[in-house]
Amino acid sequence: MPSTPTRKPARAGRRGVDGAPAGPELPYLRLHHSTALRAKTLAVLDELESVADATTCRDALADLVVELTRHGMDGFFLVPLRHAKPGFVIEQSAALGMAGVQQVMGSVIRNVLGHMDHAQLLSVSSSIRGFMR
């Protein structure tokens, strides 16, 4: 009879995006970002978490999420594509397609965050902080 694998205990305080304990055995993707983008991210999150009404920070949070999304799409798709050197036409086609995707996603992100209340915005902020660990 095969034995059931046991999970390693998660490090105290670490949580996954879904709020469940995140252990070192869970798979993840790492995206490096600039010092400037990290500083901007922390500034927006600190502001949102310190105000009495987080809805006053919706636009700043939406701008940040759009920028992080753009950075992630670039880092996970366009940079590896450029490294593969598929040719100018393919690179340009991919960049144009991604620009269209980013424009649509930006609109969706702004719309969704624009309808969130204080607690929901704080939850988004907490998730972003979780990604930064």
Backbone as a printed PyTorch tensor [residue, N CA C, xyz], in Angstrom:
tensor([[[  0.8510,  -1.1680,   0.0000],
         [  0.0000,   0.0000,   0.0000],
         [  0.9010,   1.2380,   0.0000]],

        [[  0.7110,   2.1520,  -0.9630],
         [  1.5720,   3.3290,  -1.0100],
         [  1.2940,   4.2520,   0.1690]],

        [[  2.3700,   4.8380,   0.6450],
         [  2.1990,   5.7610,   1.7670],
         [  1.7240,   7.1210,   1.2640]],

        [[  0.9790,   7.8010,   2.0920],
         [  0.4980,   9.1320,   1.7620],
         [  1.5850,  10.1440,   2.0670]],

        [[  1.9530,  10.9860,   1.0720],
         [  2.9950,  11.9750,   1.3520],
         [  2.5210,  12.9770,   2.4030]],

        [[  3.4380,  13.3670,   3.2420],
         [  3.0980,  14.3490,   4.2610],
         [  3.5960,  15.7150,   3.8330]],

        [[  2.8450,  16.7290,   4.1720],
         [  3.2350,  18.1010,   3.8630],
         [  4.1900,  18.5990,   4.9110]],

        [[  5.1700,  19.3440,   4.4610],
         [  6.0630,  20.0100,   5.3970],
         [  5.2910,  21.1570,   6.0360]],

        [[  5.5490,  21.4620,   7.2930],
         [  4.8440,  22.5900,   7.9040],
         [  5.2530,  23.8990,   7.2400]],

        [[  4.2860,  24.7680,   7.0560],
         [  4.5590,  26.0800,   6.4630],
         [  5.2930,  26.9520,   7.4660]],

        [[  6.1020,  27.8560,   6.9460],
         [  6.7650,  28.7990,   7.8360],
         [  5.7190,  29.7020,   8.4610]],

        [[  5.9120,  30.0250,   9.7010],
         [  4.9400,  30.8460,  10.4270],
         [  4.7490,  32.1810,   9.7340]],

        [[  3.4970,  32.5760,   9.5720],
         [  3.1860,  33.8970,   9.0420],
         [  3.1190,  33.9690,   7.5300]],

        [[  3.6720,  33.0130,   6.8170],
         [  3.6270,  33.0570,   5.3600],
         [  2.2840,  32.5640,   4.8730]],

        [[  1.7160,  33.3000,   3.9650],
         [  0.4240,  32.9310,   3.4040],
         [  0.4870,  33.0040,   1.8950]],

        [[ -0.2230,  32.1020,   1.2510],
         [ -0.3390,  32.1350,  -0.1960],
         [ -1.3600,  33.1830,  -0.5960]],

        [[ -1.5400,  33.3410,  -1.8850],
         [ -2.4830,  34.3310,  -2.4050],
         [ -3.8950,  34.0450,  -1.9190]],

        [[ -4.2380,  32.7700,  -1.7800],
         [ -5.5860,  32.4130,  -1.3380],
         [ -5.7470,  32.4520,   0.1730]],

        [[ -4.6960,  32.8660,   0.8980],
         [ -4.7630,  32.9700,   2.3450],
         [ -4.3440,  31.7070,   3.0740]],

        [[ -4.1860,  30.6040,   2.3410],
         [ -3.7560,  29.3510,   2.9630],
         [ -2.2610,  29.4290,   3.2730]],

        [[ -1.8190,  28.6770,   4.2610],
         [ -0.3880,  28.6900,   4.5690],
         [  0.4240,  28.3190,   3.3320]],

        [[  1.4900,  29.0530,   3.0920],
         [  2.3570,  28.7930,   1.9470],
         [  3.6580,  28.1990,   2.4450]],

        [[  3.9390,  27.0250,   2.0280],
         [  5.1680,  26.3690,   2.4450],
         [  6.2180,  26.4380,   1.3580]],

        [[  7.4420,  26.1420,   1.7190],
         [  8.5210,  26.1910,   0.7500],
         [  8.3720,  25.1330,  -0.3470]],

        [[  7.5240,  24.1090,  -0.1160],
         [  7.3470,  23.0710,  -1.1140],
         [  6.3840,  23.4670,  -2.2260]],

        [[  5.6630,  24.5730,  -2.0590],
         [  4.7190,  24.9980,  -3.0830],
         [  5.4680,  25.6420,  -4.2470]],

        [[  5.0610,  25.3470,  -5.4690],
         [  5.7360,  25.9420,  -6.6230],
         [  5.4330,  27.4380,  -6.7140]],

        [[  6.3270,  28.1580,  -7.3250],
         [  6.1210,  29.5860,  -7.5170],
         [  6.9230,  30.0630,  -8.7090]],

        [[  6.5750,  31.2200,  -9.2130],
         [  7.3250,  31.9080, -10.2550],
         [  7.8640,  33.1780,  -9.6390]],

        [[  9.0580,  33.5390,  -9.9940],
         [  9.6670,  34.7410,  -9.4430],
         [  9.8110,  35.7780, -10.5480]],

        [[  9.4300,  36.9830, -10.2400],
         [  9.5610,  38.0910, -11.1830],
         [ 10.3380,  39.1990, -10.4910]],

        [[ 11.4640,  39.5250, -11.0340],
         [ 12.2510,  40.6140, -10.4770],
         [ 11.7390,  41.9300, -11.0530]],

        [[ 11.7140,  42.9440, -10.2100],
         [ 11.2980,  44.2680, -10.6720],
         [ 12.3200,  45.2840, -10.1660]],

        [[ 12.2340,  46.4690, -10.7150],
         [ 13.2190,  47.5010, -10.3970],
         [ 13.0310,  48.0240,  -8.9730]],

        [[ 14.0900,  48.6210,  -8.4750],
         [ 14.0310,  49.2610,  -7.1600],
         [ 12.9910,  50.3730,  -7.1680]],

        [[ 12.9120,  51.1000,  -8.2720],
         [ 11.9380,  52.1940,  -8.3840],
         [ 10.5010,  51.6620,  -8.3350]],

        [[ 10.2390,  50.5540,  -9.0360],
         [  8.8830,  49.9850,  -9.0250],
         [  8.5580,  49.4210,  -7.6430]],

        [[  9.5290,  48.8360,  -6.9690],
         [  9.2980,  48.3500,  -5.6090],
         [  8.9680,  49.5060,  -4.6770]],

        [[  9.7280,  50.6020,  -4.7840],
         [  9.4760,  51.7760,  -3.9340],
         [  8.0910,  52.3430,  -4.2110]],

        [[  7.7180,  52.4130,  -5.4790],
         [  6.3890,  52.9230,  -5.8450],
         [  5.3010,  52.0030,  -5.2890]],

        [[  5.5140,  50.7000,  -5.4170],
         [  4.5350,  49.7320,  -4.9200],
         [  4.3370,  49.8900,  -3.4150]],

        [[  5.4390,  49.9390,  -2.6890],
         [  5.3450,  50.0840,  -1.2320],
         [  4.7050,  51.4070,  -0.8370]],

        [[  5.0130,  52.4690,  -1.5580],
         [  4.4250,  53.7810,  -1.2460],
         [  2.9050,  53.7530,  -1.4300]],

        [[  2.4380,  53.1690,  -2.5320],
         [  0.9960,  53.0980,  -2.7830],
         [  0.3210,  52.2220,  -1.7260]],

        [[  0.9090,  51.0680,  -1.4310],
         [  0.3090,  50.1690,  -0.4390],
         [  0.3110,  50.7890,   0.9510]],

        [[  1.4140,  51.4390,   1.3150],
         [  1.4770,  52.1030,   2.6230],
         [  0.4040,  53.1840,   2.7380]],

        [[  0.2480,  53.9690,   1.6960],
         [ -0.7730,  55.0300,   1.6950],
         [ -2.1710,  54.4290,   1.8220]],

        [[ -2.4540,  53.4240,   1.0060],
         [ -3.7750,  52.7990,   1.0130],
         [ -4.0920,  52.2160,   2.3890]],

        [[ -3.1020,  51.6130,   3.0170],
         [ -3.3220,  50.9650,   4.3100],
         [ -3.3730,  51.9490,   5.4750]],

        [[ -2.9400,  53.1730,   5.2560],
         [ -2.8970,  54.1350,   6.3550],
         [ -4.0670,  55.1120,   6.3760]],

        [[ -4.8120,  55.2060,   5.2970],
         [ -5.9190,  56.1570,   5.2510],
         [ -7.1770,  55.5390,   5.8530]],

        [[ -8.0470,  56.3880,   6.3280],
         [ -9.3000,  55.9230,   6.9320],
         [-10.2360,  55.3150,   5.8870]],

        [[-10.1550,  55.8220,   4.6550],
         [-11.0180,  55.3450,   3.5740],
         [-10.1460,  54.9800,   2.3760]],

        [[ -9.8790,  53.6850,   2.2090],
         [ -9.0000,  53.2160,   1.1390],
         [ -9.5510,  53.5100,  -0.2520]],

        [[-10.8460,  53.7920,  -0.3500],
         [-11.4130,  54.0710,  -1.6700],
         [-10.8330,  55.3500,  -2.2730]],

        [[-10.2400,  56.2040,  -1.4430],
         [ -9.6000,  57.4180,  -1.9640],
         [ -8.3120,  57.0850,  -2.7250]],

        [[ -7.8310,  55.8510,  -2.5820],
         [ -6.5830,  55.4210,  -3.2390],
         [ -6.8390,  54.4850,  -4.4200]],

        [[ -8.0970,  54.3570,  -4.8420],
         [ -8.4370,  53.4260,  -5.9220],
         [ -7.6280,  53.6870,  -7.1870]],

        [[ -7.5640,  54.9430,  -7.5980],
         [ -6.8680,  55.2690,  -8.8480],
         [ -5.3840,  54.9420,  -8.7650]],

        [[ -4.7630,  55.2720,  -7.6430],
         [ -3.3310,  54.9800,  -7.4810],
         [ -3.0960,  53.4740,  -7.4740]],

        [[ -3.9800,  52.7240,  -6.8110],
         [ -3.8390,  51.2700,  -6.7810],
         [ -4.0630,  50.6940,  -8.1740]],

        [[ -5.0530,  51.1880,  -8.8810],
         [ -5.3140,  50.7010, -10.2430],
         [ -4.1120,  50.9750, -11.1430]],

        [[ -3.5470,  52.1750, -11.0670],
         [ -2.3510,  52.4920, -11.8620],
         [ -1.2140,  51.5300, -11.5290]],

        [[ -1.0430,  51.2450, -10.2480],
         [  0.0090,  50.3410,  -9.8120],
         [ -0.2280,  48.9280, -10.3400]],

        [[ -1.4430,  48.4190, -10.2030],
         [ -1.7460,  47.0630, -10.6610],
         [ -1.5530,  46.9620, -12.1750]],

        [[ -1.9380,  47.9900, -12.9090],
         [ -1.7270,  48.0010, -14.3590],
         [ -0.2230,  47.9570, -14.6620]],

        [[  0.5590,  48.7380, -13.9480],
         [  2.0040,  48.7540, -14.1810],
         [  2.6400,  47.4090, -13.8150]],

        [[  2.2330,  46.8250, -12.7040],
         [  2.7620,  45.5170, -12.3180],
         [  2.3640,  44.4420, -13.3290]],

        [[  1.1500,  44.5150, -13.8220],
         [  0.6780,  43.5670, -14.8340],
         [  1.4970,  43.7080, -16.1150]],

        [[  1.7100,  44.9350, -16.5370],
         [  2.5160,  45.1920, -17.7370],
         [  3.9260,  44.6490, -17.5490]],

        [[  4.4980,  44.9140, -16.3940],
         [  5.8460,  44.4370, -16.0980],
         [  5.8900,  42.9030, -16.1010]],

        [[  4.8900,  42.2760, -15.5130],
         [  4.8350,  40.8210, -15.4800],
         [  4.6770,  40.2170, -16.8610]],

        [[  3.8180,  40.7790, -17.6750],
         [  3.6270,  40.2640, -19.0290],
         [  4.9120,  40.4090, -19.8420]],

        [[  5.5860,  41.5110, -19.6530],
         [  6.8440,  41.7290, -20.3420],
         [  7.8850,  40.7170, -19.8610]],

        [[  8.0000,  40.5830, -18.5390],
         [  9.0080,  39.6980, -17.9680],
         [  8.7750,  38.2300, -18.2400]],

        [[  7.5220,  37.8050, -18.2700],
         [  7.2260,  36.3890, -18.4680],
         [  7.0110,  36.0020, -19.9210]],

        [[  6.7880,  36.9990, -20.8030],
         [  6.5310,  36.6440, -22.1960],
         [  7.4560,  37.3480, -23.1810]],

        [[  7.4730,  38.6610, -23.1750],
         [  8.2330,  39.3700, -24.2050],
         [  9.7390,  39.2260, -24.0530]],

        [[ 10.2600,  39.2860, -22.8350],
         [ 11.7100,  39.1320, -22.6430],
         [ 12.1710,  37.7390, -23.0820]],

        [[ 11.4920,  36.6560, -22.6400],
         [ 11.9140,  35.3360, -23.1300],
         [ 11.7820,  35.2060, -24.6550]],

        [[ 10.7550,  35.8330, -25.2120],
         [ 10.5920,  35.8000, -26.6620],
         [ 11.7840,  36.4670, -27.3470]],

        [[ 12.1890,  37.6340, -26.8470],
         [ 13.3480,  38.3360, -27.4310],
         [ 14.6020,  37.4750, -27.3280]],

        [[ 14.7580,  36.7760, -26.2120],
         [ 15.9310,  35.9070, -26.0350],
         [ 15.9310,  34.7480, -27.0300]],

        [[ 14.7410,  34.3060, -27.4300],
         [ 14.6280,  33.2210, -28.3990],
         [ 14.9620,  33.6930, -29.8170]],

        [[ 14.9780,  35.0070, -30.0340],
         [ 15.2960,  35.6150, -31.3370],
         [ 14.4690,  35.0250, -32.4820]],

        [[ 13.1420,  35.1760, -32.3950],
         [ 12.2970,  34.6010, -33.4410],
         [ 12.2750,  35.4330, -34.7300]],

        [[ 12.8120,  36.6170, -34.6680],
         [ 12.7970,  37.4980, -35.8320],
         [ 11.9960,  38.7510, -35.5490]],

        [[ 12.3280,  39.7830, -36.3020],
         [ 11.7410,  41.1070, -36.0920],
         [ 10.2190,  41.0980, -36.2100]],

        [[  9.6970,  40.4840, -37.2610],
         [  8.2500,  40.5140, -37.5140],
         [  7.4980,  39.8240, -36.3790]],

        [[  7.9800,  38.6890, -35.9480],
         [  7.3050,  37.9690, -34.8600],
         [  7.3850,  38.7630, -33.5640]],

        [[  8.5520,  39.3200, -33.2610],
         [  8.6910,  40.1340, -32.0440],
         [  7.7470,  41.3270, -32.0740]],

        [[  7.6640,  42.0030, -33.2050],
         [  6.7890,  43.1620, -33.3140],
         [  5.3260,  42.7670, -33.2290]],

        [[  4.9730,  41.6450, -33.8440],
         [  3.5870,  41.1600, -33.7660],
         [  3.2140,  40.8340, -32.3190]],

        [[  4.1370,  40.1810, -31.6160],
         [  3.8860,  39.8350, -30.2130],
         [  3.7610,  41.1010, -29.3680]],

        [[  4.6430,  42.0610, -29.5850],
         [  4.5990,  43.3070, -28.8170],
         [  3.2950,  44.0580, -29.0750]],

        [[  2.8580,  44.0830, -30.3250],
         [  1.6030,  44.7550, -30.6660],
         [  0.4130,  44.0430, -30.0190]],

        [[  0.4250,  42.7170, -30.0810],
         [ -0.6530,  41.9500, -29.4520],
         [ -0.6910,  42.1560, -27.9490]],

        [[  0.4690,  42.1610, -27.3230],
         [  0.5310,  42.3680, -25.8730],
         [  0.0780,  43.7730, -25.4960]],

        [[  0.3850,  44.7520, -26.3290],
         [ -0.0740,  46.1200, -26.0520],
         [ -1.6000,  46.1690, -26.0490]],

        [[ -2.2200,  45.4520, -26.9860],
         [ -3.6800,  45.3900, -27.0200],
         [ -4.2530,  44.7040, -25.7940]],

        [[ -3.6290,  43.6070, -25.3990],
         [ -4.0600,  42.8730, -24.1980],
         [ -3.9440,  43.7710, -22.9730]],

        [[ -2.8330,  44.4840, -22.8650],
         [ -2.6100,  45.3610, -21.7170],
         [ -3.6270,  46.4880, -21.6730]],

        [[ -3.9960,  46.9980, -22.8310],
         [ -4.9940,  48.0650, -22.8650],
         [ -6.3390,  47.5590, -22.3530]],

        [[ -6.7390,  46.3800, -22.8060],
         [ -8.0100,  45.7960, -22.3490],
         [ -7.9260,  45.4730, -20.8670]],

        [[ -6.8310,  44.8380, -20.4380],
         [ -6.6900,  44.4790, -19.0270],
         [ -6.6780,  45.7220, -18.1430]],

        [[ -6.0280,  46.7810, -18.6060],
         [ -6.0000,  48.0230, -17.8340],
         [ -7.3970,  48.5450, -17.5890]],

        [[ -8.2130,  48.4790, -18.6030],
         [ -9.5970,  48.9290, -18.4750],
         [-10.3690,  48.0550, -17.4880]],

        [[-10.1820,  46.7560, -17.5730],
         [-10.8540,  45.8190, -16.6610],
         [-10.3780,  46.0460, -15.2270]],

        [[ -9.0720,  46.1750, -15.0490],
         [ -8.5070,  46.3860, -13.7100],
         [ -9.0890,  47.6450, -13.0830]],

        [[ -9.1000,  48.7370, -13.8400],
         [ -9.6320,  50.0030, -13.3180],
         [-11.1130,  49.8790, -12.9730]],

        [[-11.8590,  49.1730, -13.7970],
         [-13.2860,  48.9970, -13.5440],
         [-13.5180,  48.1650, -12.2800]],

        [[-12.8070,  47.0630, -12.1570],
         [-12.9900,  46.1820, -10.9980],
         [-12.5880,  46.8960,  -9.7090]],

        [[-11.3880,  47.4630,  -9.6790],
         [-10.9310,  48.1500,  -8.4630],
         [-11.7980,  49.3660,  -8.1540]],

        [[-12.3410,  49.9720,  -9.1810],
         [-13.2090,  51.1340,  -8.9870],
         [-14.5100,  50.8220,  -8.2710]],

        [[-14.8730,  49.5520,  -8.2200],
         [-16.1090,  49.1460,  -7.5450],
         [-15.8520,  48.4900,  -6.1850]],

        [[-14.5970,  48.4290,  -5.7740],
         [-14.2940,  47.7800,  -4.4950],
         [-14.4280,  48.7340,  -3.3210]],

        [[-14.8070,  48.1760,  -2.1760],
         [-14.9110,  48.9730,  -0.9600],
         [-13.5880,  48.9290,  -0.1870]],

        [[-13.5820,  49.5780,   0.9520],
         [-12.3810,  49.7070,   1.7810],
         [-11.7550,  48.3400,   2.0900]],

        [[-12.5550,  47.4230,   2.6120],
         [-12.0340,  46.1070,   3.0110],
         [-11.4980,  45.3230,   1.8110]],

        [[-12.1710,  45.4110,   0.6940],
         [-11.7280,  44.6990,  -0.5030],
         [-10.4060,  45.2540,  -1.0170]],

        [[-10.2510,  46.5600,  -0.9880],
         [ -8.9970,  47.1840,  -1.4170],
         [ -7.8500,  46.7930,  -0.4940]],

        [[ -8.1370,  46.7150,   0.7960],
         [ -7.1100,  46.2640,   1.7410],
         [ -6.7160,  44.8100,   1.4680]],

        [[ -7.6660,  44.0030,   1.0610],
         [ -7.3800,  42.6160,   0.7150],
         [ -6.4630,  42.5420,  -0.5110]],

        [[ -6.7270,  43.3730,  -1.5030],
         [ -5.8680,  43.4240,  -2.6920],
         [ -4.4630,  43.8510,  -2.2870]],

        [[ -4.3780,  44.8600,  -1.4360],
         [ -3.0810,  45.3340,  -0.9540],
         [ -2.3220,  44.2120,  -0.2470]],

        [[ -3.0140,  43.4690,   0.5770],
         [ -2.3970,  42.3600,   1.3000],
         [ -1.8890,  41.2920,   0.3270]],

        [[ -2.6450,  41.0110,  -0.6970],
         [ -2.2140,  40.0350,  -1.6940],
         [ -0.9640,  40.4930,  -2.4210]],

        [[ -0.9180,  41.7610,  -2.7840],
         [  0.2650,  42.2890,  -3.4660],
         [  1.4730,  42.1840,  -2.5530]],

        [[  1.3020,  42.5260,  -1.2860],
         [  2.4130,  42.3780,  -0.3350],
         [  2.8620,  40.9260,  -0.2550]],

        [[  1.9170,  40.0070,  -0.3050],
         [  2.2420,  38.5810,  -0.2810],
         [  3.0840,  38.1710,  -1.4850]],

        [[  2.8050,  38.7500,  -2.6380],
         [  3.5940,  38.4570,  -3.8340],
         [  5.0250,  38.9600,  -3.6880]],

        [[  5.2330,  39.9700,  -2.8700],
         [  6.5450,  40.6100,  -2.7480],
         [  7.4670,  39.8570,  -1.7970]],

        [[  6.9810,  38.8570,  -1.1040],
         [  7.8160,  38.1170,  -0.1450],
         [  8.7450,  37.1780,  -0.8450]]])
